[in-house]
Amino acid sequence: MKKTTLETVLDKACFFGLRGIENSSLAQVLPELQGDKKGLLIEPGNNELFERNAFSEVSAIPGFKEKDGWKLIQGTPNFEYPKEKEKWVNCYANISMLKRNFARIAVVLPKEKCEHLKGIEESCVAIFNENDSLGTGIDNLLRLKIAELNIPQTPLFLAAKYSFFLTLLLCVLPFFIASKPEEQVSNWRNISGDVQKYSEKGDIIHVFNEGESLTQIARFAIGKYNSLVSTEAMVKEYLKNNGLSLESKIKAGDTLRLKLPAFKNPRHKSMQSAWNFFTGLLNDSLAYITELYNAKQATTARRHDGIDIGGRKGTRILAPFSGTAWTAEDERGGLIIAVAREKDLLVFMHCDQRFYLSGQAVMEGDPIASVGTSGHTTGPHVHVAAGKITPGGDRSIGEVRYRVLDPFEWYKEI
């Protein structure tokens, strides 16, 4: 990675944690800032941090006198973390806004992990304690961490990274390969019965993994084979048709054999290709669409300018095509990243992490972000909006203006 690129990333991805460091030591641990750069130290136990737009005027933040160039959001006595989800949305929105005004932001974390601060910890580029480094050493560690996250996973890089294991494998492989295998009856047995048994048309065979649920598998199957956003009633009906229920006890390693769902959708054939394309943008074998595009508010459905794709938190989101990355943040969409090319773009919202900065080139299939819950959301998913790039577009991200399209109609056009 070029030095200029690394410095640019460092200045825009500088949110890090300091765990269990005494207040008296903070001035020595915080990195020195060059020129007119400013830093911000946040003690999360502050009531104002959980109020909407509390720090829209950054000059109101008191100075941190012990270290030049740093300001401090100080903790509040007798503070208790709020239970209301809306308060935490405000907190993340405030931190996102503060990132635009400071070259470095550090958050003070308790020595023991705190369940309340789990989301904030996961948003940190790295977390350091007092023994990790002093002074400018933290900036050096941040550079190493960011460089590690941005190294392209090319075949050459992967070969170098795992060269020891490849060498070891080549050394032991001859001991497991027989030079003259004996011909036994079992080598020549008729397997047509097994082929028939395991390849009956219309069945789904799935090995149940840790963390998966029957609801997830049922919603995936209904979506993939019928192009339908499933309801709870549809999930129960499908499981019942397979002799299962939501209460069925299935453990990791069990093999499920399920019939293809037979719900009626006259648009299935026309929707299937686009459905597979969009769910395939998540590196999750059980990704499924939870809500479709809806241009107008109605009594039975809300207005929705994209599609929602459910996936496990942290699942990688893959670039749909080669182009340029553009990023944004807002209270509703959380962490946002878009990939744009000549006339098209796709926008991905509610990300947990983003792996590209605005203006960076993206290759098709590259991981660009991960599924999260940032912004207004009830669970881990990615909201995908499709657009046609035009100077007169009513929306913008980065240097691009565009008008919103139904993602399925956008897919038909391309």
Buried (B, 14 or more C-beta within 10 A) or exposed (E): EEEEBBEBBBEBBBBBBBBEBEEEEBBEBBBBBEEEEBBBBBBBBBBBBBEEEBBEEBEEBEEBEBBEBBBBBBBEEEBEBBEEEEBBBBBBBBBBBBBEBBBBBBBBBEEEEBEBBEBBBEBBBBBBBBEBBEEEEBBEBBBEBBBEEBEEEEEEEEEEEEEEEEEEEEEEEEEEEEEEEEEEEEEEEEEEEEEEEEEEEEEBEBEBEEEBEBBBBBBBBBBBBBBBBBEEEBBBBBBEEBEBEEEEEBEEEEEBEBBBBEBEBEEBEEBBEBBEBBBBBBBBEBBBBBBBBBEEEEEEEEEBBBBBBBBBEBBBBBBBBEBBBBBBBBBEBBBBBBBBBEEBBBBBBBBBBBBBBBEBEBEEEBBBBBBBBBBBBEEBBBBBBBBBBEEEBEEEBBEBBBEBBBBBEBBEEE
